Amino acid sequence: MPPSSVLPLAPLHYLSSISPARSTSPVPMGRDEALQRSLVGVALLMVVVGILTMSLKKVLATYAFGLFAVAGILLPDWEFFDRDFSQWFTPMPATRSAAADRADDTWKFKFHPLRVAVLTTIYGFGFYKWWMYISS
């Protein structure tokens, strides 16, 4: 087959849009970047589990656990949950706070002891069950 008839795998303009140039300024990590890094971390963990166990079931269990973990941490409506626990059972006000209207998409975790305790218990139990399955 002549080289002129071979099609490239992806057009160059498409490849340039996959990995945009990152600024070197110290900017807080946005939600999109946190989601991307988390999903890459899940993929790397899947590769490690696959290499060490050679089990497709364990790789798929790692994938499911990783996606549920990422979804539970990054996807909830943090503006709703960043309120005091006693206000979780009341509706959100119709007007958004000035902090929610910011142009940049920063993500900050406010420390609320009850929320941290609940998340630690749930994810600790999930991690324990995942580890018991993977190490068996």
N, C-alpha and C positions, 0 to 999 in steps of 0.2 A: 504494500500500500504506500503510495507516495506521501511524503511528509505534508504536503499542502492539503491533503484530504483529512488529516487528523484534526479534530476539533479540540480546542483547549477545554479543560475541565470547568473553568469558570471565567467569565470575562473579567478583565482587570478592574473595571470600575466597580464590579460587585465585590471583589476582594478588598478594595480599599474601604468599602463601607462596613465590612465585617469588624475590623479592628480600628476604630477611630483613634486618632492621635490623642494621647492623654496629656493633660496639662501637668506641668511640674509644680504648680502652685499647691500649697497645702490646703486643700479644700475638703470639708467633711464628706465622708462617703455617703452617696445618695442611696435611696431604696433600690433603684435599678442595679447599681453596681453591687450592692450587698446581695441581691438575688442572684446575679450572675456568678459572683464568687462562691456563694453557697452551693449552687448547682454544679459548678466545676469541682468543688470539694466532694460532693456526693458522687460525681463521676469518678474521681480519683479513688475514693473509698471502694467503689464497685470494682475497679480494676485490681486493687490490692486484694480484696476478698476473693475475686475470681482467680487470681494467680495463686494465692495461698491455699484455697480450698478446692479448686477445680470443680465447683458445683454451681450449676446454673440456678438452682433453687435458692441457694444462699446469696447469689448475686442479685436475684430478683427481690429477695427479702430485704437486702441492703438498699436497693433502689426504692422500695415502698417505704421503708422506715425513714430514709433520707428525705424523700419528698414530703412525707407527713411532718417531719421535724421542721423542714424549711417552711412549709405552709403554716404551721402553727406559730412560728416565730415572726415571719416577715409579712404574712398576708392579712392578719387581723386589722381592724380599724383602730389604730393606736390612738387616734384622737378620742375615741369613745373610751378605751381602756386606760388612758392616761389620767383619768379623773380618779378621785377617791373612790374606794370600793363601795362605800355606802351610796354613791350616786350611780352605780352601774345599773340599778333597777329603775331609774328614772329616764325619761326620754332626753335625747340631746337637744339643746336649744337650736332653733332654726338658724340663727346667725352663727357663723363660724368665728372662731377666735382669730385675732390678728396673726398669731403664730401659724395658723393653718393656711393663711393666704400668702405666705412667703413664696417668692418666685423660685428659690432654690429648693431642691428636693432632699433636704437633709433628714436624717433619721437619728433620733436620740432616744435612748431607753431611759425612762424615768424610773427610779427605784421605788417601788411600792412593795413593802414586805409580804403582804398577802399574795399578790400576783407572783412574786418571785418564788414563794413557797409552793404555790400550786404548780407553776411551771416546772420547778425542780422536782417535785414529786412525780408528775406525769412523765417528764422526759427521763428521769432517773429509772423509773419502772420500765419504760419502753426500751431504754438503752440496756438495762439488765436482761430483759427478755431477748433482745436482739443478740446480745453477746452470748447468752446461753445457747441460742440456736446456731450462731456462727461457729462457736468453739466446739460444738458437739461433733 
